[in-house]
Amino acid sequence: MAHKAIFRRATAGVGVGESLGSYRGWPGTGLAVVTALLACAIAAGPASAREPDDPIRLVYSEGDVAGITRILSPDGAKTIGTIEYRQHRRGDRLTAVRVAHFGDGSSDEDRAEARVGKTLEALRGRSIIRDLHGTPVVDITIDVASGRVTGFWGIGEERETYDERVELTAGTYWGPLVAIVVKNFDRNASEGRLVFSMVVLTPKPRVLNMELVRGDATALKRSGGRVAVVPLAMRPTINFIVDPILQWLAPESQFFVTPGTPPALARFAGPRNYAGQMIRIE
């Protein structure tokens, strides 16, 4: 039976008739793993006013990238998965595929296509979430040009199908595209804060305004010394006092980047998804 997805920008929460229990235990979009192979280049530059829906202005030219990295437990002591990332550019079209495989057999797969030049303009993509048996439990396709999201979430009799039209601008991001937003933080931020639109699975698709906020410079312990880093916190812009349910669904993520030209991602700490599984990437 067709089911209209609930899309709410900035004031999104649990929809009418939805139970909190329906969200627990579902693999999400993998907000953490979007940072897997991020060559995080946060270059200083003058920031001018921009709206959340405006495309992100690019500092560095995106090109071909491929590799594998580990996913760690929250304390960094154990490897719990790996991420395979492939990015290819042809002309002004950039395609990226990121697949996170976890030790229990589950996986998060995100695909994105964008137009790149002076700005990052999202075009289309897909997110597939598989459980520990390899069975798809979420499969969502995003078409920015037509403003359409289609797919399903759930298994068996609990499966719900989507075919929803929603406002999606070229400045709406998800999956690997979020990593590029982080890379270009300083070029787009105003007073240490950058707001952008994002497609999020909870597991139902929602379009939310997210913000990246720069924290105070600090340092991380490393073998043989310490590494200077600047933290960037990512969270929904919604007031958690007004919507505490969303705080439960969307715990804060932390990116730690080292200074340099370009800077590099030293650590990611946060949820694998909105079900609350915490992970670390270094």
C-alpha positions, 0 to 999 in steps of 0.5 A: 500500500502506498504511503506518503512519506513525512517531509518537514523542513526545520520542524520535523519530528515524529509524524502523526500516528508514528510510534517511537518503537518503529525507529529503534534498531533500524540501520540509518543513512550512516551519517558517520560514514559519510566522512570515511575518506574525507580529505577534509579541506577547510580553507579560510576565506571570506564568508558571505550570507547564504541561505540553507538551500543555496549550493555549497561554494567549492574551494577545491576541485573534486576528482577521482578518489578510491580507497578503504578505511576502518570503522572503529568502536566508540573507544577506538579499541576494536575494528567493527567494519570497513568502508569502501569509497569510490569517487569519479569525475567526468567533465562537470559530473561527479559520482560517488559510491560509499558502502559501509560493511559491518561485522554483523553482516549489515551494511549502509550504501549511499550513491550520489551524483552532482554537478561540480564547478564553482558550487556543488549542485546535487542531482540524484542519488540512492540509499540502501540499508541492509540488515545482518542477513543482507536483506534490504530494509530501506531503499530510497531513490532521490531525484532532485530535478523532479523533486521526488523521493521513491522507495520503501522501508520495512520488511514483509507485512511492515513494508511501506512504499514511498512515492513522494514529491517534495521541495529539493533544491540543488543545495540539498545533500546526503551521503558522500555529498555531506563530506564535501560540505564539511570540506568546504566549511570555511568558504560557506560558514558565517560566524563559525556556523554553516546551515544546509539542507539534508535528506535523512532516513529515520528510517522514513525520509525527511528533509531537515536543516542541519548545521555545522558549528565550529568549536574551540581548538583542541588536541587529540592524543596520538602515539608519540604525542598530540595532534592539534584539531578544530572540532565541527559539531553537526546537528539539526537546527531544530530546538531540542526543547521544542522537539525532544523526540528529534534529539533522540533520533538525531544525536550530535556528530563530531568532526575533528580536523587538523590545520593544513593545506588542505586540513585532514580529518583526524577523527569522526565520533558520533552515531552510525545512524539515527538508531543510535549505534556510536562509532569512531573513524580515524 
